[in-house]
């Protein structure tokens, strides 16, 4: 005779309380009272015939049996959530939602995406932009492209491409009264920089080029997204620090030039991030193969201007 399944409400209360190690926070998450959480867990303990929590001073701890039980309960809820999503979203098999940062989407992914759509006309791609790492349990996202070192817990991170850092500018800045011939000439130009984690790029590059990090310059102009910084460089506003993925197409088309040979290697890069421990659906398999191929294709190198 099959064992009787315990209360679903009790399991939900247990999973939330075990994750937070707090009845109060579990109650807030499930929008019930703390008393209701206590009753549901007490009922679950009675059904299972064992204790799940022990109180230690003012803290809550799991019993050894509960620690073994929790991963299985969590996996079961994940499977239920995924099955429900597939049931209510009939177009799920053909819609691929990819999250990435806005600058990479604008300067690298979107110009290449038509090739994927031509090869896979049955897959509808939706791009969502965000700087945060995706929570695949809560967000309707199939995959993400993120910048970093790839050490993110709970996800599968696959290397795509590295980034090198080097100055770029409009070809027009190579002419005129203050031409860019050597890094010292940057003192006569506006330096364009990006906030939000890129503040050290210029000081690091200037130091690597043998110049003081605080080198005097005509002016500075900052933007909160890299693609805006790059566009300002294309428009001749000043000199930006480009990253390979963001500027290789503009260099290839002559909208930007790299006036110096000095390139600063980055210790981070771009990764494809997907849910850990799940079997990839066909749409994600297709996108992964295409994305890795696109990332491995050699783009425009800095190719400093020859004089």
Order of alpha helices (4+ residues) and beta strands (2+ residues): alpha-alpha-alpha-beta-beta-alpha-beta-alpha-beta-beta-beta-beta-alpha-beta-alpha-beta-alpha-beta-alpha
